[in-house]
Amino acid sequence: MILFCGDPHGQFEHIIAAVQEYRPAAVILLGDLQPQRPLEIELAPILAMTELWFIHGNHDTDSEADHDHLFGSDLADRNLHGRVVEIAGLRVAGLGGVFRGKVWTPPAPARFDTPQQYLAQCGKGNLWRGGLPLKHRSTIFPVDYEDLKKQRADILVTHEAPSAHPHGFAAIDELARRLGVRTTFHGHHHEQLDYSTERARLGFDAVGVGLRGIADMTGQVVRARELDTVPEPPC
């Protein structure tokens, strides 16, 4: 059993409680973690109980603390972004982050294919710690997307949504088809929408997991999403 967790935004008690109740083989967090402490400290009560994996979201680079508590944590190597990992007997592909117009918003052509191309033109004053600006540490670059398309997987987890969502992207559909996945899971929009009528068009099952919601591998709701007054806007 794998549990898929919608954007935690700094709260992890519900994830700890779900792991203690359901004892899943693995948990995958779908971005916007924003841990207030290093991630291994936030999730310490369940580290010995399950495999923990994640993809990053756009808000994971809102501040240096957001970045460092995730990417500098002892669990940083559990980021699925840009790779395929066998988890609980299934091949899971991950694409973290979001599309941003200064780099690439499909279907428009990309302005920069690689981080190196962006760095060559962004100006030294915009660098952060000698590399990409902090915000763009969560930007999807075409090179990561194209490299992932060459692989095969059973499940795709993304922060951005497929085209079944009103603010989703056909590029996510194409990635899922090229990977050959049966199911995709996404966060970002804080909603739980029924995509079942889109199955024939998409060619795969799509599951949106809402704000601090949790779904199982079949898309069934394990924990209902929390309502927020300001839904996550598209980037």
VOSEDREN-726405 format. One record per residue (C-alpha): x, y, z; chain; residue number from 1; residue in one letter. Coordinates in pm, 1 decimal. Example, Ala and Ser with C-alpha at 12.3 -4.5 7.8 and 13.67 -1.06 7.14 Angstrom:
<<1230.0, -450.0, 780.0>, "A", 1, "a"> <<1367.0, -106.0, 714.0>, "A", 2, "s"> 
//
This chain:
<<0.0, 0.0, 0.0>, "A", 1, "m"> <<119.0, 348.8, -89.7>, "A", 2, "i"> <<-41.8, 663.7, 48.0>, "A", 3, "l"> <<-30.5, 984.2, -158.7>, "A", 4, "f"> <<-40.8, 1304.9, 43.8>, "A", 5, "c"> <<-157.2, 1642.9, -84.0>, "A", 6, "g"> <<26.1, 1964.2, -2.3>, "A", 7, "d"> <<108.0, 1962.5, 372.8>, "A", 8, "p"> <<216.9, 2329.6, 390.1>, "A", 9, "h"> <<406.7, 2276.9, 712.5>, "A", 10, "g"> <<164.1, 2041.2, 888.7>, "A", 11, "q"> <<248.9, 1671.9, 921.7>, "A", 12, "f"> <<45.7, 1542.3, 1214.7>, "A", 13, "e"> <<-221.5, 1397.6, 984.5>, "A", 14, "h"> <<41.2, 1207.4, 783.8>, "A", 15, "i"> <<193.8, 1063.2, 1099.2>, "A", 16, "i"> <<-152.5, 957.4, 1218.8>, "A", 17, "a"> <<-237.2, 794.3, 882.6>, "A", 18, "a"> <<86.1, 594.4, 880.0>, "A", 19, "v"> <<28.2, 478.3, 1234.8>, "A", 20, "q"> <<-325.4, 368.5, 1145.2>, "A", 21, "e"> <<-276.9, 213.3, 799.6>, "A", 22, "y"> <<88.2, 101.8, 813.1>, "A", 23, "r"> <<152.7, 162.9, 441.0>, "A", 24, "p"> <<464.1, 31.7, 270.5>, "A", 25, "a"> <<536.9, 385.3, 151.1>, "A", 26, "a"> <<416.8, 744.9, 163.2>, "A", 27, "v"> <<464.9, 994.8, -118.9>, "A", 28, "i"> <<419.3, 1367.4, -55.4>, "A", 29, "l"> <<305.5, 1564.5, -359.1>, "A", 30, "l"> <<487.8, 1892.7, -303.3>, "A", 31, "g"> <<461.0, 2215.0, -101.8>, "A", 32, "d"> <<591.5, 2043.9, 209.5>, "A", 33, "l"> <<732.0, 2361.2, 372.1>, "A", 34, "q"> <<856.9, 2182.7, 686.8>, "A", 35, "p"> <<918.3, 2416.5, 978.7>, "A", 36, "q"> <<1213.1, 2200.6, 1083.8>, "A", 37, "r"> <<1433.1, 1960.1, 882.7>, "A", 38, "p"> <<1202.3, 1703.8, 726.1>, "A", 39, "l"> <<1353.6, 1409.9, 913.6>, "A", 40, "e"> <<1262.2, 1581.6, 1240.3>, "A", 41, "i"> <<906.7, 1659.5, 1130.4>, "A", 42, "e"> <<850.5, 1295.7, 1032.7>, "A", 43, "l"> <<1066.9, 1130.3, 1299.2>, "A", 44, "a"> <<780.1, 928.0, 1456.1>, "A", 45, "p"> <<726.7, 729.8, 1132.9>, "A", 46, "i"> <<1074.0, 702.2, 983.0>, "A", 47, "l"> <<1106.6, 341.2, 1098.1>, "A", 48, "a"> <<751.0, 250.8, 997.2>, "A", 49, "m"> <<737.7, 327.3, 625.3>, "A", 50, "t"> <<935.5, 449.6, 323.7>, "A", 51, "e"> <<907.6, 825.6, 280.7>, "A", 52, "l"> <<930.1, 988.0, -61.5>, "A", 53, "w"> <<837.5, 1328.8, -199.0>, "A", 54, "f"> <<842.3, 1570.2, -486.4>, "A", 55, "i"> <<889.5, 1941.5, -426.8>, "A", 56, "h"> <<632.8, 2210.4, -504.3>, "A", 57, "g"> <<654.0, 2578.4, -592.1>, "A", 58, "n"> <<624.9, 2693.0, -229.6>, "A", 59, "h"> <<923.2, 2483.4, -124.8>, "A", 60, "d"> <<1141.8, 2764.1, -257.1>, "A", 61, "t"> <<947.7, 3056.1, -107.3>, "A", 62, "d"> <<1220.0, 3116.6, 150.7>, "A", 63, "s"> <<1565.2, 2993.4, 242.2>, "A", 64, "e"> <<1415.7, 2806.2, 538.3>, "A", 65, "a"> <<1157.8, 2633.4, 317.1>, "A", 66, "d"> <<1436.7, 2526.4, 83.8>, "A", 67, "h"> <<1688.8, 2417.9, 344.5>, "A", 68, "d"> <<1447.4, 2224.8, 566.8>, "A", 69, "h"> <<1362.7, 2012.1, 262.2>, "A", 70, "l"> <<1656.3, 2005.3, 21.8>, "A", 71, "f"> <<1909.9, 2022.5, 305.2>, "A", 72, "g"> <<1742.1, 1757.0, 517.1>, "A", 73, "s"> <<1860.7, 1401.6, 575.7>, "A", 74, "d"> <<1570.4, 1291.7, 351.0>, "A", 75, "l"> <<1675.5, 1507.0, 54.8>, "A", 76, "a"> <<1772.5, 1194.3, -141.0>, "A", 77, "d"> <<1407.5, 1081.3, -124.1>, "A", 78, "r"> <<1310.9, 1345.6, -381.4>, "A", 79, "n"> <<1158.4, 1163.8, -681.4>, "A", 80, "l"> <<1197.3, 1460.8, -915.0>, "A", 81, "h"> <<1333.0, 1360.5, -1254.2>, "A", 82, "g"> <<1372.3, 991.1, -1185.4>, "A", 83, "r"> <<1197.0, 655.4, -1158.3>, "A", 84, "v"> <<1225.4, 454.8, -836.4>, "A", 85, "v"> <<1083.4, 116.1, -741.7>, "A", 86, "e"> <<855.8, 168.5, -443.5>, "A", 87, "i"> <<643.8, -108.9, -291.3>, "A", 88, "a"> <<697.8, -317.6, -604.8>, "A", 89, "g"> <<589.7, -41.3, -846.0>, "A", 90, "l"> <<794.1, 191.1, -1063.4>, "A", 91, "r"> <<714.2, 549.1, -961.6>, "A", 92, "v"> <<821.5, 850.5, -1168.2>, "A", 93, "a"> <<833.7, 1201.7, -1025.8>, "A", 94, "g"> <<820.1, 1553.0, -1167.4>, "A", 95, "l"> <<840.7, 1816.3, -897.2>, "A", 96, "g"> <<798.6, 2190.8, -927.1>, "A", 97, "g"> <<591.3, 2402.9, -1162.0>, "A", 98, "v"> <<599.2, 2556.6, -1506.5>, "A", 99, "f"> <<701.0, 2923.4, -1502.2>, "A", 100, "r"> <<676.5, 3161.8, -1794.6>, "A", 101, "g"> <<1030.2, 3294.8, -1762.1>, "A", 102, "k"> <<1152.7, 2942.7, -1842.0>, "A", 103, "v"> <<874.6, 2732.1, -1995.7>, "A", 104, "w"> <<496.0, 2725.0, -1993.1>, "A", 105, "t"> <<380.4, 2460.0, -2238.6>, "A", 106, "p"> <<250.3, 2447.8, -2501.7>, "A", 107, "p"> <<457.0, 2761.3, -2571.5>, "A", 108, "a"> <<819.8, 2697.6, -2672.6>, "A", 109, "p"> <<1068.6, 2697.8, -2388.5>, "A", 110, "a"> <<1278.7, 3010.4, -2338.3>, "A", 111, "r"> <<1551.8, 2804.2, -2171.7>, "A", 112, "f"> <<1600.0, 2428.5, -2198.2>, "A", 113, "d"> <<1846.0, 2384.9, -1912.8>, "A", 114, "t"> <<1939.2, 2557.6, -1587.2>, "A", 115, "p"> <<2279.4, 2631.2, -1741.2>, "A", 116, "q"> <<2117.5, 2827.2, -2025.2>, "A", 117, "q"> <<1915.2, 3029.8, -1777.0>, "A", 118, "y"> <<2219.5, 3098.1, -1559.7>, "A", 119, "l"> <<2410.2, 3229.1, -1861.7>, "A", 120, "a"> <<2153.5, 3506.3, -1909.3>, "A", 121, "q"> <<1996.5, 3580.9, -1570.6>, "A", 122, "c"> <<2275.7, 3805.0, -1444.7>, "A", 123, "g"> <<2512.4, 3747.7, -1154.1>, "A", 124, "k"> <<2306.2, 3970.3, -926.2>, "A", 125, "g"> <<2018.2, 3725.0, -949.4>, "A", 126, "n"> <<2217.5, 3418.9, -848.1>, "A", 127, "l"> <<2147.2, 3246.8, -517.5>, "A", 128, "w"> <<2435.2, 3068.5, -346.4>, "A", 129, "r"> <<2619.6, 3081.9, -675.6>, "A", 130, "g"> <<2349.5, 2904.5, -876.2>, "A", 131, "g"> <<1988.5, 2933.7, -985.2>, "A", 132, "l"> <<1776.0, 3201.4, -818.5>, "A", 133, "p"> <<1591.7, 3053.2, -521.9>, "A", 134, "l"> <<1250.7, 3068.3, -691.1>, "A", 135, "k"> <<1373.7, 2874.8, -993.6>, "A", 136, "h"> <<1499.0, 2586.1, -781.0>, "A", 137, "r"> <<1135.5, 2470.2, -814.2>, "A", 138, "s"> <<1091.9, 2553.1, -1183.3>, "A", 139, "t"> <<1047.4, 2272.6, -1435.6>, "A", 140, "i"> <<1314.4, 2286.1, -1705.3>, "A", 141, "f"> <<1257.0, 2098.5, -2032.4>, "A", 142, "p"> <<1572.8, 1890.9, -1986.4>, "A", 143, "v"> <<1428.1, 1718.3, -1679.1>, "A", 144, "d"> <<1096.1, 1660.7, -1853.0>, "A", 145, "y"> <<1255.6, 1518.2, -2168.5>, "A", 146, "e"> <<1489.0, 1289.4, -1976.5>, "A", 147, "d"> <<1195.9, 1150.1, -1778.9>, "A", 148, "l"> <<1000.9, 1079.9, -2098.2>, "A", 149, "k"> <<1265.3, 826.2, -2198.7>, "A", 150, "k"> <<1183.9, 600.8, -1903.3>, "A", 151, "q"> <<897.7, 366.2, -1809.0>, "A", 152, "r"> <<685.6, 364.7, -1495.4>, "A", 153, "a"> <<361.2, 241.7, -1340.6>, "A", 154, "d"> <<274.2, 562.5, -1153.0>, "A", 155, "i"> <<358.5, 928.8, -1213.9>, "A", 156, "l"> <<352.1, 1184.1, -931.8>, "A", 157, "v"> <<360.0, 1553.8, -1019.9>, "A", 158, "t"> <<293.7, 1884.5, -852.2>, "A", 159, "h"> <<136.4, 2027.2, -1167.3>, "A", 160, "e"> <<-192.8, 1875.3, -1283.4>, "A", 161, "a"> <<-276.3, 1698.5, -1609.5>, "A", 162, "p"> <<-515.9, 1859.1, -1855.4>, "A", 163, "s"> <<-819.1, 1710.7, -1680.1>, "A", 164, "a"> <<-782.2, 1996.5, -1429.5>, "A", 165, "h"> <<-896.3, 2343.6, -1544.7>, "A", 166, "p"> <<-542.1, 2474.5, -1483.0>, "A", 167, "h"> <<-366.3, 2155.5, -1590.0>, "A", 168, "g"> <<-128.0, 2086.6, -1876.6>, "A", 169, "f"> <<-138.6, 1856.3, -2176.2>, "A", 170, "a"> <<238.0, 1823.6, -2129.0>, "A", 171, "a"> <<168.3, 1620.8, -1814.1>, "A", 172, "i"> <<-67.0, 1399.6, -2018.2>, "A", 173, "d"> <<206.4, 1342.5, -2275.0>, "A", 174, "e"> <<462.5, 1257.7, -2007.9>, "A", 175, "l"> <<226.9, 1005.0, -1848.9>, "A", 176, "a"> <<159.7, 836.5, -2183.5>, "A", 177, "r"> <<527.0, 819.6, -2276.7>, "A", 178, "r"> <<606.8, 665.4, -1939.7>, "A", 179, "l"> <<323.1, 415.6, -1988.9>, "A", 180, "g"> <<175.3, 478.7, -1644.5>, "A", 181, "v"> <<-162.4, 353.1, -1526.4>, "A", 182, "r"> <<-221.8, 634.8, -1277.0>, "A", 183, "t"> <<-104.4, 987.4, -1203.5>, "A", 184, "t"> <<-130.7, 1172.1, -871.6>, "A", 185, "f"> <<-90.4, 1547.3, -829.7>, "A", 186, "h"> <<-118.0, 1816.9, -565.3>, "A", 187, "g"> <<-79.7, 2196.2, -608.2>, "A", 188, "h"> <<-442.1, 2303.2, -657.8>, "A", 189, "h"> <<-576.3, 2206.6, -313.7>, "A", 190, "h"> <<-874.9, 2031.3, -470.8>, "A", 191, "e"> <<-1005.1, 1677.3, -498.3>, "A", 192, "q"> <<-1175.8, 1648.8, -835.0>, "A", 193, "l"> <<-1338.6, 1350.5, -1001.0>, "A", 194, "d"> <<-1148.2, 1285.2, -1323.7>, "A", 195, "y"> <<-1312.6, 950.3, -1398.0>, "A", 196, "s"> <<-1495.0, 1082.4, -1704.7>, "A", 197, "t"> <<-1157.7, 1179.4, -1853.5>, "A", 198, "e"> <<-1009.6, 829.3, -1840.1>, "A", 199, "r"> <<-1076.9, 739.3, -2204.4>, "A", 200, "a"> <<-936.6, 1067.5, -2335.7>, "A", 201, "r"> <<-629.7, 1070.5, -2113.4>, "A", 202, "l"> <<-540.6, 703.4, -2144.2>, "A", 203, "g"> <<-465.2, 677.6, -1772.5>, "A", 204, "f"> <<-636.0, 737.5, -1438.7>, "A", 205, "d"> <<-569.4, 1078.5, -1282.4>, "A", 206, "a"> <<-605.5, 1162.6, -914.2>, "A", 207, "v"> <<-588.4, 1509.3, -762.7>, "A", 208, "g"> <<-515.0, 1505.5, -390.4>, "A", 209, "v"> <<-636.9, 1814.6, -207.1>, "A", 210, "g"> <<-486.5, 2031.7, 62.6>, "A", 211, "l"> <<-359.0, 1798.9, 338.4>, "A", 212, "r"> <<-569.4, 1520.7, 189.7>, "A", 213, "g"> <<-452.2, 1161.3, 153.5>, "A", 214, "i"> <<-543.9, 906.4, -114.7>, "A", 215, "a"> <<-457.2, 542.1, -160.0>, "A", 216, "d"> <<-329.1, 372.7, -475.5>, "A", 217, "m"> <<-682.0, 337.1, -617.7>, "A", 218, "t"> <<-754.9, 705.7, -568.8>, "A", 219, "g"> <<-986.5, 643.4, -276.7>, "A", 220, "q"> <<-986.6, 920.5, -17.8>, "A", 221, "v"> <<-816.4, 814.8, 304.8>, "A", 222, "v"> <<-828.8, 1164.3, 452.5>, "A", 223, "r"> <<-1052.1, 1435.4, 306.1>, "A", 224, "a"> <<-887.2, 1755.3, 197.8>, "A", 225, "r"> <<-896.4, 2060.3, 416.2>, "A", 226, "e"> <<-1087.2, 2358.2, 284.4>, "A", 227, "l"> <<-894.4, 2676.7, 227.9>, "A", 228, "d"> <<-1033.9, 3017.9, 150.6>, "A", 229, "t"> <<-764.2, 3100.3, -103.1>, "A", 230, "v"> <<-704.1, 2811.7, -347.4>, "A", 231, "p"> <<-356.5, 2764.2, -490.8>, "A", 232, "e"> <<-335.5, 2982.6, -804.7>, "A", 233, "p"> <<-168.4, 2857.8, -1121.9>, "A", 234, "p"> <<191.9, 2981.2, -1155.1>, "A", 235, "c"> 
//
